[in-house]
């Protein structure tokens, strides 16, 4: 294998890893009623994943044309998504990594990983725009409400969302600290089982409830009203 082949292969591996790390959590599970409880980052937007759920499609009253168009956009394999993301990635200056020292290779991989994470966010935004163009304004508004309900109050760790809802900077800082602590503790409670009766699931659920109460306790009455308005009418996720 020549140096250029090594470069392309390494780039694909690193970018693929960086892409899915940046994505944080991709789920097509129909039995989950909370992305955060299932293991997803509350900072992420899950509109695309939610649109795969029949209960959400019914709530939005999607017509046949919309369902058909969305199916083509949403039903891509992880391999297809990664290949498209790599294809659209800006060109990176070629380096002959076969001659790198271990330290140089580590630094190069770290830089590629950083660039891939940035590109992954741009790629996800592009995919989200493709989906949004299929929906009517009222459907998109309701989808955003459902997304916030699926993520829960910890979604306020997303700075853009907090700014939009006029969360005070000092409150946001404390929320970020609480969510960071939650993420560390949650790592030890994740498993591959969707059994809601499993000990780890129960502990994760208790941790989430405790953390949500901590965040709510920080918010002022005005901030709580802003959150309530942002999530809209309560949606009952089918499990």
trRosetta pair geometry for C-beta under 8 A, 3 or more apart (Angstrom, degrees):
i j d omega theta_ij theta_ji phi_ij phi_ji
1 5 4.5 -122 -169 91 90 132
1 6 5.7 113 131 -58 114 81
1 9 7.6 -17 -173 -3 144 144
2 5 5.2 97 56 10 67 103
2 6 7.2 -124 106 -5 36 91
3 6 5.4 -52 -149 35 36 115
3 7 6.3 42 150 -25 66 103
3 96 4.5 -11 -177 -140 149 86
3 97 7.1 155 -162 41 91 61
3 98 4.6 -108 -108 4 92 124
3 99 7.7 -9 -116 -13 133 90
4 7 5.3 -48 -149 31 35 117
4 8 6.4 32 155 -16 66 102
4 94 7.3 -18 -112 -148 85 129
5 8 5.9 -52 -145 37 32 107
5 9 6.1 29 156 -16 66 109
6 9 5.9 -59 -145 40 27 109
6 10 6.0 25 158 -18 65 111
6 97 6.1 -141 121 66 116 102
6 98 5.5 101 54 -61 164 99
7 10 6.0 -61 -147 39 24 107
7 11 6.1 24 156 -20 63 110
7 94 6.3 16 -162 -144 166 83
7 95 7.1 153 -114 64 120 58
7 96 7.6 -73 -61 -112 119 35
7 97 5.9 141 -91 11 75 110
8 11 5.7 -55 -146 37 28 113
8 12 6.3 29 156 -20 64 106
9 12 5.8 -55 -150 34 29 111
9 13 6.5 26 154 -17 64 107
10 13 5.8 -57 -149 37 32 109
10 14 6.0 23 158 -13 68 110
10 97 6.2 -48 29 63 165 161
10 109 7.5 -97 174 -98 114 94
10 112 7.9 84 133 73 96 173
11 14 6.0 -59 -141 42 26 105
11 15 5.8 21 162 -15 65 113
11 86 7.5 117 131 -147 98 113
11 92 7.0 178 -122 46 131 139
11 112 6.4 -125 -121 -158 69 142
12 15 6.0 -57 -137 41 23 106
12 16 6.0 27 160 -23 62 110
12 86 6.0 18 -116 -124 74 155
13 16 5.9 -57 -148 34 24 111
13 17 6.5 19 156 -13 61 107
14 17 5.9 -59 -152 39 30 108
14 18 6.0 28 154 -18 67 111
14 109 5.7 -151 -109 -150 138 82
14 112 4.8 48 122 113 149 125
14 113 5.7 -102 -178 -72 106 75
14 116 6.3 -179 129 -19 85 154
15 18 5.5 -57 -142 41 32 112
15 19 6.0 39 157 -29 67 104
15 82 7.5 133 114 -167 95 93
15 85 7.1 -179 156 114 115 107
15 86 5.3 116 106 -99 149 94
15 89 6.5 -71 -134 -65 147 161
15 112 7.0 -82 -62 161 75 103
15 116 4.3 -165 -124 -121 66 134
15 119 7.7 -27 -145 70 106 135
16 19 5.8 -51 -147 28 27 114
16 20 6.8 11 161 -6 61 106
16 82 4.9 30 -118 -156 89 137
16 86 7.4 -20 -62 -60 76 121
17 20 6.4 -67 -152 42 29 98
17 21 6.1 27 155 -18 67 111
17 113 7.4 -39 90 -118 105 99
17 116 7.9 69 71 107 66 153
18 21 5.7 -58 -144 38 30 111
18 22 6.1 29 158 -18 66 108
18 112 7.5 -142 -33 128 149 73
18 113 4.8 -178 -88 -147 121 63
18 115 8.0 26 159 73 167 54
18 116 3.2 89 90 99 150 126
18 117 5.1 -106 -177 -56 105 69
18 120 6.3 -159 128 -32 85 133
19 22 6.0 -61 -152 37 26 108
19 23 6.3 26 151 -20 63 108
19 81 7.9 168 152 125 141 99
19 82 5.9 161 67 -117 158 83
19 85 5.4 96 -115 113 143 162
19 116 6.1 -82 -51 165 69 107
19 119 7.9 -52 -92 91 87 94
19 120 4.5 170 -127 -104 60 121
19 123 7.4 -22 -135 56 107 148
20 23 5.3 -45 -141 35 38 116
20 26 7.3 -75 -139 -3 88 119
20 78 7.6 24 -88 -158 121 120
20 82 7.8 -27 -44 -87 98 112
21 24 7.3 35 168 -73 35 45
21 117 6.9 -52 86 -101 104 101
22 116 7.4 -155 -19 123 133 77
22 117 4.4 161 -77 -142 122 71
22 120 3.7 122 72 90 149 145
22 121 6.1 -109 175 -50 131 75
22 124 7.7 -150 124 -20 109 133
23 26 5.7 0 144 -47 135 99
23 44 7.4 64 179 -130 47 147
23 120 6.4 -105 -46 171 76 127
23 124 6.7 158 -104 -80 81 134
24 40 6.2 83 126 -159 103 71
24 41 3.9 -60 -179 7 145 123
24 43 7.5 -178 -88 63 170 92
24 44 4.9 -158 56 -47 142 143
25 35 6.5 135 102 -176 141 101
25 38 7.3 128 -179 100 139 100
25 39 5.9 166 -119 106 131 79
25 40 3.1 -151 82 -114 158 79
25 41 5.9 173 0 5 112 72
25 44 6.6 179 41 43 93 154
25 46 7.8 -32 90 -94 101 116
26 49 6.7 -175 -155 -85 58 125
26 78 7.3 144 85 -96 159 105
27 32 6.6 -7 146 28 149 150
27 35 7.0 -178 30 -126 135 83
27 38 6.0 21 -83 132 167 148
27 40 6.5 -96 -8 -58 123 123
27 46 7.8 -6 44 -147 96 128
27 49 5.7 63 65 -161 68 143
28 49 6.8 -130 -86 -148 49 90
28 52 5.6 -62 -136 116 85 156
29 32 4.7 64 103 -8 118 111
29 38 6.5 180 57 -141 144 145
29 194 6.5 -179 -151 -105 138 141
30 53 5.9 145 -125 -120 79 86
30 54 7.5 20 -138 15 127 91
30 238 7.7 -18 166 93 91 95
31 194 5.6 84 82 165 134 139
31 239 5.3 63 -166 -160 62 71
32 35 7.1 88 136 -83 133 41
32 37 7.0 177 -160 79 101 101
32 38 4.4 3 -138 -69 147 134
32 194 7.2 -101 -66 -141 88 113
32 237 7.6 -41 113 154 46 144
32 239 7.2 64 -84 -116 5 95
33 37 7.4 9 71 47 69 139
33 150 7.6 -138 169 -127 43 74
33 237 3.8 157 -127 80 85 135
33 239 5.2 -54 -42 -65 109 116
34 37 3.7 65 86 13 120 111
34 38 6.3 169 90 -13 63 85
34 150 6.2 172 -125 -169 40 56
34 151 7.8 119 -160 -109 72 13
34 152 6.2 26 -146 -37 111 118
34 208 7.5 98 137 171 152 161
34 237 7.8 -173 -43 35 55 160
35 38 5.7 -62 -148 40 31 110
35 40 3.7 -49 168 56 94 136
35 42 7.2 143 90 -95 105 56
35 44 7.6 -118 146 71 148 103
35 46 5.2 -170 -81 -34 153 161
35 49 7.8 104 -100 84 121 143
35 150 5.1 62 -12 145 101 98
35 151 5.5 -22 49 -93 120 60
36 39 8.0 139 -176 5 25 8
36 40 6.1 -81 -78 69 34 77
36 41 7.8 5 -105 178 73 11
36 42 4.7 14 -87 -70 117 98
36 151 6.0 88 -35 -160 104 50
36 152 5.3 -71 16 28 140 125
36 154 5.7 103 -110 52 155 135
36 208 6.0 132 121 -132 113 127
37 204 6.4 118 -155 129 68 110
37 205 6.1 31 -137 -96 116 72
37 208 5.6 -51 -89 -39 80 169
38 194 7.9 1 -127 -117 95 89
39 186 7.6 163 -122 156 61 121
39 190 5.2 78 -110 -126 118 117
40 44 6.3 -96 170 51 105 126
40 46 6.7 37 160 -75 161 134
40 151 7.7 -90 101 -112 116 79
41 44 4.7 88 77 -9 98 105
41 183 7.7 17 -118 -109 83 121
42 151 4.7 119 -146 -177 74 98
42 152 6.2 -68 -124 61 124 89
42 154 3.7 46 108 105 177 102
42 155 4.8 -121 170 -76 95 51
42 157 5.9 88 90 31 107 118
42 158 7.6 -128 125 -28 73 95
42 179 6.7 -113 53 -142 125 129
43 155 7.1 149 -95 -143 29 52
43 157 5.1 -76 -79 94 94 103
43 158 4.6 142 -148 -73 70 83
43 179 7.9 109 -50 155 99 151
44 151 7.6 -172 67 -107 61 128
44 158 8.0 180 -36 -80 18 123
45 128 6.8 36 100 -109 135 145
45 147 6.0 15 -156 177 74 145
46 49 4.5 -47 -175 45 91 115
46 50 5.5 97 121 -29 89 97
46 147 5.6 168 57 -141 75 95
46 150 6.0 -96 66 99 132 138
46 151 6.8 160 10 -61 115 99
47 50 5.7 -59 -145 37 29 112
47 51 6.4 32 157 -26 64 105
47 128 6.2 82 60 -136 127 100
47 131 6.6 160 121 102 113 146
47 132 7.9 24 133 -69 154 85
47 143 5.4 65 -139 152 103 117
47 144 7.0 -19 -90 -85 120 56
47 147 5.2 -39 -72 -78 72 138
48 51 5.9 -55 -154 28 29 113
48 52 7.6 33 149 -23 58 98
48 74 6.1 174 -173 -116 89 99
48 127 6.4 2 -80 133 149 113
48 128 6.5 -105 -45 -97 107 70
48 131 5.7 -156 -96 -44 82 161
49 52 6.0 -50 -168 19 40 114
49 53 7.9 42 141 -23 62 98
50 53 5.7 -47 -167 18 49 116
50 56 4.8 142 162 -98 87 171
50 143 6.7 151 94 -158 131 89
50 146 6.0 147 180 115 152 118
50 147 6.0 -127 -10 -86 154 77
50 150 6.3 -147 -89 -23 124 162
51 56 6.2 -110 -100 107 32 131
51 57 6.8 82 -163 -74 57 83
51 70 5.8 -116 155 -172 128 137
51 74 6.2 -142 94 -85 111 151
51 131 6.5 -163 -5 -161 165 133
51 143 7.1 6 -72 -136 94 130
52 74 5.7 -173 -77 159 95 142
53 56 4.3 77 75 10 104 105
53 57 6.7 -171 93 -9 53 85
53 237 7.9 -33 174 -145 158 91
53 238 7.9 162 178 48 115 97
54 57 5.4 -53 -144 38 36 115
54 58 6.2 39 156 -21 67 104
54 238 7.8 -38 76 51 90 140
55 58 5.8 -52 -149 35 30 112
55 59 6.5 33 151 -22 62 105
55 236 8.0 -104 -178 95 135 66
55 237 6.4 125 97 -145 153 49
55 238 4.3 174 -70 11 144 111
56 59 5.5 -51 -147 34 35 114
56 60 6.4 24 156 -11 66 108
56 143 7.3 71 -179 -119 115 81
56 146 6.0 134 -126 149 106 161
57 60 6.0 -64 -149 43 29 104
57 62 4.9 -58 -164 18 84 127
57 67 6.7 60 -156 -103 133 102
58 61 7.3 28 -179 -72 35 44
59 142 6.8 -158 135 149 103 131
59 146 6.9 120 97 -78 152 144
59 235 6.2 19 -125 -136 159 120
60 135 7.3 -60 -174 -132 136 115
60 139 4.6 69 -164 -146 106 99
60 142 6.0 170 -103 86 79 128
60 143 6.3 20 -90 -65 131 93
61 139 7.4 -122 57 -98 80 108
62 66 4.3 -129 -164 92 94 126
62 67 5.1 116 129 -59 125 84
62 70 7.2 -49 -154 7 150 144
62 139 7.3 93 -82 -141 73 144
63 66 5.1 94 53 10 69 104
63 67 7.1 -133 99 -6 34 91
64 67 5.7 -56 -147 36 31 111
64 68 6.3 30 156 -19 66 107
65 68 5.9 -57 -150 36 29 110
65 69 6.3 25 155 -15 65 108
66 69 5.9 -57 -146 39 30 108
66 70 6.0 26 158 -16 66 112
66 134 5.5 124 -143 163 83 104
66 135 7.1 78 -147 -90 129 56
67 70 5.9 -58 -142 41 27 108
67 71 6.2 35 156 -29 63 105
68 71 5.8 -50 -149 27 28 115
68 72 7.0 26 154 -16 60 102
69 72 6.0 -59 -160 33 33 109
69 73 6.6 22 149 -12 67 110
69 134 5.1 -179 105 -125 131 129
70 73 5.5 -61 -147 42 37 109
70 74 5.5 15 163 -7 75 119
70 131 6.7 60 -123 -134 91 87
70 134 5.7 162 -67 123 87 165
71 74 6.3 -64 -129 47 22 98
71 75 5.4 3 -180 -6 65 123
72 75 7.0 -47 -108 39 15 97
73 76 7.7 -54 166 -19 30 108
73 127 7.6 145 177 -162 104 83
73 130 5.7 -180 -142 128 135 120
73 131 6.0 169 126 -84 149 77
73 134 7.3 -139 5 -32 151 145
74 131 7.4 65 -67 -99 97 117
76 80 4.3 -118 -177 87 100 129
76 81 5.3 122 114 -56 121 85
76 84 7.9 -15 173 -2 154 137
77 80 4.7 98 54 4 78 101
77 81 7.1 -143 94 -4 42 86
78 81 5.6 -56 -148 37 34 112
78 82 6.1 32 157 -18 68 108
79 82 5.9 -56 -145 38 29 108
79 83 6.2 30 156 -20 64 108
80 83 5.7 -53 -144 36 29 112
80 84 6.4 28 157 -17 63 106
81 84 6.0 -58 -152 37 28 109
81 85 6.3 28 152 -20 64 109
82 85 5.6 -56 -147 37 32 112
82 86 6.2 30 156 -18 67 106
83 86 5.9 -55 -147 37 29 109
83 87 6.2 33 153 -23 63 108
84 87 5.6 -54 -147 35 31 115
84 88 6.3 16 159 -8 65 111
84 123 7.8 137 111 -156 93 124
85 88 6.2 -66 -148 44 27 101
85 89 6.6 48 149 -49 62 96
85 119 7.0 122 -179 131 95 108
85 120 6.6 25 -161 -106 140 67
85 123 4.8 23 -121 -135 97 165
86 89 5.5 -35 -153 -1 35 121
88 119 7.8 163 102 -176 88 115
88 123 6.6 134 79 -103 132 104
89 92 7.6 -17 136 -26 112 102
89 115 7.9 87 -165 136 114 106
89 116 7.2 -21 -123 -111 137 72
89 119 5.2 31 -120 -169 87 162
90 115 8.0 -103 56 180 103 120
90 119 7.1 -148 11 -98 86 124
92 112 6.9 38 -144 -111 166 92
92 115 6.9 120 -95 108 123 165
95 100 7.6 54 141 -61 116 117
95 108 6.4 -131 78 -130 150 139
96 99 5.1 31 114 16 106 109
96 100 7.8 176 105 -34 59 81
97 100 4.9 -27 -157 -4 59 125
97 105 5.9 90 -166 -113 101 92
97 108 6.2 -159 -110 100 111 162
100 104 4.0 -140 -161 94 96 113
100 105 4.1 129 113 -60 135 82
100 108 6.4 -81 -119 1 160 140
101 104 4.7 92 47 9 76 103
101 105 6.9 -143 88 -6 37 87
102 105 5.8 -56 -146 38 29 111
102 106 6.3 33 154 -23 63 106
103 106 5.7 -53 -149 33 30 113
103 107 6.6 28 154 -16 64 105
104 107 5.8 -55 -150 37 32 109
104 108 6.2 33 152 -20 66 107
105 108 5.6 -55 -146 37 32 112
105 109 6.2 32 156 -19 66 106
106 109 5.9 -54 -146 37 28 110
106 110 6.4 31 153 -22 62 106
107 110 5.6 -53 -149 34 31 114
107 111 6.5 30 154 -18 64 105
108 111 5.8 -56 -151 35 31 110
108 112 6.4 28 153 -15 66 106
109 112 5.7 -54 -145 40 32 110
109 113 6.1 38 153 -23 65 107
110 113 5.5 -54 -149 36 29 115
110 114 6.5 32 152 -22 63 102
111 114 5.6 -49 -149 32 33 112
111 115 6.4 29 153 -14 65 105
112 115 5.7 -55 -147 40 33 109
112 116 6.1 34 154 -22 66 108
113 116 5.7 -55 -143 36 29 111
113 117 6.5 33 156 -23 63 103
114 117 5.9 -54 -153 30 30 111
114 118 6.8 28 151 -15 63 104
115 118 5.8 -55 -153 36 35 111
115 119 6.2 31 152 -16 67 109
116 119 5.5 -55 -145 42 33 111
116 120 6.1 44 152 -31 66 103
117 120 5.5 -47 -147 27 30 116
117 121 7.0 32 153 -19 60 99
118 121 6.1 -54 -160 30 32 109
118 122 6.8 28 147 -13 64 106
119 122 5.5 -56 -151 39 39 112
119 123 6.0 41 150 -24 70 106
120 123 5.5 -53 -146 36 31 114
120 124 6.3 32 155 -20 65 104
121 124 5.8 -53 -147 35 30 110
121 125 6.5 33 152 -20 63 105
122 125 5.7 -54 -151 34 32 113
122 126 6.5 34 150 -21 64 104
123 126 5.6 -54 -153 33 33 113
123 127 6.5 32 150 -17 65 104
124 127 5.6 -52 -148 37 35 112
124 128 6.3 37 152 -22 66 105
125 128 5.6 -53 -148 35 31 113
125 129 6.5 35 152 -22 64 103
126 129 5.8 -51 -151 32 32 112
126 130 6.8 38 149 -23 62 101
127 130 5.6 -49 -155 28 36 116
127 131 6.8 31 150 -14 65 103
128 131 5.8 -56 -155 37 36 109
128 132 6.2 37 150 -23 69 108
129 132 5.5 -53 -142 36 34 114
129 133 6.5 41 157 -28 64 101
130 133 6.1 -54 -159 24 27 112
130 134 7.6 26 146 -21 57 102
131 134 5.9 -57 -167 24 41 112
131 135 7.1 23 148 -12 70 109
132 135 5.9 -65 -153 38 40 106
132 140 5.6 57 -145 -118 85 130
135 139 4.1 -133 -169 93 104 118
135 140 4.5 135 107 -59 130 84
135 143 6.7 -54 -142 -8 168 142
136 139 4.6 90 53 8 78 106
136 140 7.0 -148 89 -7 38 88
137 140 5.8 -57 -145 37 29 111
137 141 6.3 32 156 -22 65 106
138 141 5.6 -50 -146 34 32 114
138 142 6.5 29 155 -15 64 105
139 142 5.9 -57 -149 39 31 107
139 143 6.2 35 152 -23 65 107
140 143 5.5 -51 -145 34 32 114
140 144 6.5 34 155 -20 64 103
141 144 5.9 -54 -154 33 29 111
141 145 6.8 31 148 -19 62 104
141 232 7.9 112 145 -64 88 148
142 145 5.5 -51 -152 33 38 115
142 146 6.4 36 151 -18 68 104
142 232 6.8 -114 -125 95 61 170
143 146 5.7 -54 -148 38 33 111
143 147 6.3 39 151 -25 65 104
144 147 5.5 -48 -147 31 32 117
144 148 6.7 32 155 -17 63 102
145 148 6.0 -57 -156 35 31 108
145 149 6.6 30 149 -17 65 106
145 230 7.1 176 -114 149 73 49
145 231 5.4 104 -162 -171 80 35
145 232 3.5 -14 -145 21 149 125
145 233 7.4 51 148 39 149 61
145 235 7.4 128 117 -22 99 124
146 149 5.5 -54 -149 37 36 113
146 150 6.2 37 152 -22 67 105
146 235 5.1 0 -113 19 91 165
147 150 5.7 -55 -148 34 31 111
147 151 6.4 20 155 -10 65 109
148 151 5.8 -59 -144 43 32 105
148 152 8.0 -177 165 -7 55 10
148 155 5.5 -137 -140 59 72 167
148 161 7.9 155 -109 -148 111 139
148 230 5.8 -112 162 131 176 101
148 231 4.7 -129 99 -99 120 80
149 152 7.4 32 -177 -72 30 45
149 231 5.0 109 -66 -160 83 112
149 232 8.0 -78 -42 55 118 82
149 234 7.3 135 -125 -139 143 53
149 235 5.5 142 75 40 164 104
150 237 7.1 101 -100 -73 88 140
151 154 6.8 -122 155 70 84 80
151 155 3.9 79 115 -71 129 115
152 155 6.3 152 73 -18 44 92
152 208 7.4 43 101 179 174 113
152 212 6.1 -74 168 -103 124 124
153 156 6.2 -15 172 -5 62 111
153 212 5.1 107 47 -147 120 90
153 215 5.1 164 128 95 118 136
153 216 6.1 -19 180 -62 169 86
153 227 6.6 25 -121 -165 88 147
154 157 5.8 -4 171 -10 70 112
154 175 8.0 167 -139 -177 54 100
154 179 5.4 129 -159 -108 102 112
154 182 7.0 -94 -125 72 140 163
154 208 7.8 -87 -23 -152 138 84
154 211 6.6 23 -81 125 121 117
154 212 6.5 -84 -41 -92 91 76
154 215 6.3 -166 -87 -34 59 162
155 158 5.8 -22 173 9 67 112
155 161 6.0 -52 141 108 92 169
156 161 6.2 -129 -119 104 43 114
156 162 5.1 83 -170 -83 78 95
156 165 7.3 -75 -119 52 98 142
156 167 6.1 110 -164 -66 118 163
156 172 7.2 -133 154 -117 98 75
156 175 5.3 -64 106 178 110 157
156 215 6.6 149 46 -173 129 132
156 227 7.3 -45 -69 -101 121 119
157 162 7.7 32 -102 -41 4 123
157 175 5.8 -151 -85 135 67 102
157 176 5.6 119 -139 -101 86 60
157 179 4.2 -38 -83 19 142 171
158 161 4.1 60 86 13 108 114
158 162 6.7 169 85 -13 55 85
159 162 5.6 -57 -145 39 33 111
159 163 6.1 33 157 -20 67 106
159 172 6.9 73 -120 -173 71 139
160 163 5.8 -55 -148 36 29 111
160 164 6.3 32 153 -22 63 107
161 164 5.6 -55 -149 34 31 113
161 165 6.3 12 158 -4 67 110
161 230 8.0 95 -168 -170 100 156
162 165 6.1 -66 -144 48 29 99
162 167 3.9 -65 -166 41 89 130
162 172 4.7 102 160 -106 157 118
162 175 7.3 173 -100 62 140 150
163 166 7.4 31 -178 -77 33 34
163 167 7.3 -70 -63 39 26 84
165 223 6.9 81 139 -149 107 74
165 226 4.3 129 -169 143 93 127
165 227 6.3 52 -163 -71 150 61
165 230 5.9 -46 -94 -49 120 144
166 222 7.8 -54 100 133 119 112
166 223 7.2 -138 93 -102 78 78
166 226 6.1 -150 48 -104 94 163
167 171 5.3 -120 174 88 91 119
167 172 5.1 111 114 -64 116 93
167 175 7.4 -19 167 -1 147 149
167 219 7.4 -65 -127 -115 98 92
167 223 5.6 75 -109 -136 71 123
167 226 7.7 -152 -61 82 72 145
168 171 4.3 86 63 7 89 108
168 172 6.9 -157 91 -9 44 84
168 220 7.4 70 -9 -7 122 120
168 223 7.3 -81 -3 -70 85 135
169 172 5.6 -52 -145 34 32 112
169 173 6.4 36 155 -23 65 102
170 173 5.7 -46 -149 30 33 115
170 174 6.7 31 154 -15 62 104
171 174 5.9 -57 -153 38 33 108
171 175 6.3 36 149 -22 67 107
171 218 5.3 140 -148 150 91 111
171 219 6.5 86 -165 -96 141 52
171 220 7.6 -96 -77 -13 153 87
171 223 6.8 -99 134 -95 169 169
172 175 5.5 -55 -146 36 34 114
172 176 6.3 37 155 -23 67 103
173 176 5.8 -53 -151 32 29 113
173 177 6.7 29 151 -18 62 105
174 177 5.6 -53 -152 34 35 113
174 178 6.4 35 151 -20 67 105
174 218 5.4 -178 97 -130 132 147
175 178 5.7 -55 -148 36 32 111
175 179 6.2 27 156 -15 67 108
175 215 5.5 61 -124 -129 93 98
175 218 6.3 -156 -66 74 84 157
176 179 6.0 -57 -143 40 28 107
176 180 6.2 33 155 -23 63 107
177 180 5.8 -54 -147 34 28 113
177 181 6.6 28 154 -17 62 105
178 181 5.9 -57 -155 36 30 110
178 182 6.4 34 148 -22 64 107
178 211 6.2 146 160 -157 103 89
178 214 5.1 -177 -146 115 141 129
178 215 5.9 -176 94 -72 152 81
178 218 7.8 -142 -17 -26 148 142
179 182 5.2 -50 -148 35 36 118
179 183 6.4 42 153 -25 67 100
179 211 7.3 98 -98 178 52 128
179 215 7.7 44 -57 -78 89 124
180 183 5.8 -48 -150 29 31 113
180 184 6.9 31 152 -17 61 103
181 184 5.9 -54 -155 33 33 111
181 185 6.5 25 153 -11 66 109
181 211 7.9 -177 85 -116 94 114
182 185 6.0 -64 -149 42 30 106
182 186 5.9 32 156 -26 68 112
182 207 6.7 141 -144 155 85 105
182 208 7.5 82 -160 -103 126 53
182 211 4.4 50 -96 -117 131 154
183 186 5.7 -55 -141 33 27 114
183 187 7.0 44 156 -37 59 94
184 187 6.2 -43 -165 7 31 115
185 188 6.6 -62 -173 33 42 103
185 189 7.1 19 142 -5 70 118
185 207 5.9 -163 118 -153 125 142
186 189 5.5 -76 -154 46 45 107
186 190 6.5 59 152 -46 78 95
186 204 6.3 71 -138 -133 85 95
186 207 6.4 177 -85 110 78 146
186 208 7.9 60 -98 -68 118 83
187 190 6.3 -41 -153 4 32 114
189 200 5.1 163 -167 -167 67 87
189 203 5.2 -135 -132 97 126 109
189 204 4.2 161 136 -74 129 91
189 207 6.6 171 12 9 168 148
190 200 7.3 -79 32 163 2 130
190 204 7.3 89 -77 -92 49 140
191 198 6.6 -103 61 133 146 153
191 200 4.8 99 -10 79 123 155
191 201 7.4 -82 43 -51 112 79
193 198 5.0 97 98 -40 140 159
193 200 7.5 113 51 57 113 117
193 201 6.9 -95 95 -44 101 118
195 198 4.4 95 87 -32 104 102
195 201 6.4 -157 90 -7 61 150
196 201 5.5 -141 -139 136 35 147
196 202 7.8 91 168 -67 58 72
196 205 7.9 55 -157 -50 85 143
197 201 7.2 42 45 63 15 130
197 202 7.3 13 -160 -50 29 111
198 201 4.4 87 62 6 90 108
198 202 6.9 -162 88 -8 46 86
199 202 5.8 -59 -149 37 30 111
199 203 6.3 27 156 -17 67 107
200 203 5.7 -55 -146 38 32 110
200 204 6.1 34 154 -21 66 107
201 204 5.6 -55 -147 37 30 112
201 205 6.3 33 153 -22 64 106
202 205 5.6 -52 -148 34 30 114
202 206 6.5 30 153 -17 63 104
203 206 5.7 -53 -149 36 33 111
203 207 6.3 35 152 -20 65 106
204 207 5.6 -53 -147 36 31 113
204 208 6.3 34 153 -21 64 105
205 208 5.8 -53 -148 34 30 112
205 209 6.5 29 155 -17 63 105
206 209 5.9 -54 -148 37 31 110
206 210 6.3 32 154 -19 64 108
207 210 5.7 -57 -149 38 30 112
207 211 6.2 27 155 -18 65 109
208 211 5.8 -58 -146 38 29 109
208 212 6.2 31 156 -21 66 106
209 212 5.8 -52 -145 34 29 112
209 213 6.5 31 155 -20 62 105
210 213 5.9 -57 -155 33 29 111
210 214 6.8 33 148 -22 63 103
211 214 5.5 -50 -153 30 37 115
211 215 6.7 34 151 -17 66 102
212 215 5.8 -54 -152 36 35 110
212 216 6.3 34 152 -18 67 107
213 216 5.6 -52 -143 39 33 112
213 217 6.3 40 155 -27 64 105
214 217 5.8 -54 -152 29 28 114
214 218 7.1 30 150 -23 59 102
215 218 5.9 -56 -161 26 36 113
215 219 7.0 35 150 -25 66 103
216 219 5.9 -53 -154 25 38 113
216 224 7.1 59 -152 -104 82 109
219 223 4.0 -134 -162 93 97 122
219 224 5.0 124 123 -58 129 80
219 227 7.1 -30 -147 -11 162 136
220 223 4.7 96 50 7 75 102
220 224 7.1 -135 95 -6 40 86
221 224 5.7 -54 -150 34 32 113
221 225 6.5 35 151 -21 64 104
222 225 5.7 -53 -152 33 33 113
222 226 6.6 37 149 -21 64 103
223 226 5.5 -48 -149 33 36 115
223 227 6.5 38 151 -19 64 102
224 227 5.7 -52 -151 35 34 112
224 228 6.4 35 151 -20 65 106
225 228 5.6 -53 -147 36 32 113
225 229 6.4 32 154 -18 65 106
226 229 5.9 -56 -150 37 29 110
226 230 6.3 31 152 -24 63 109
227 230 5.6 -57 -148 33 31 114
227 231 6.6 16 160 -10 67 106
228 231 6.4 -62 -146 39 28 99
229 232 7.5 28 178 -69 35 50
231 234 7.9 30 131 -90 110 52
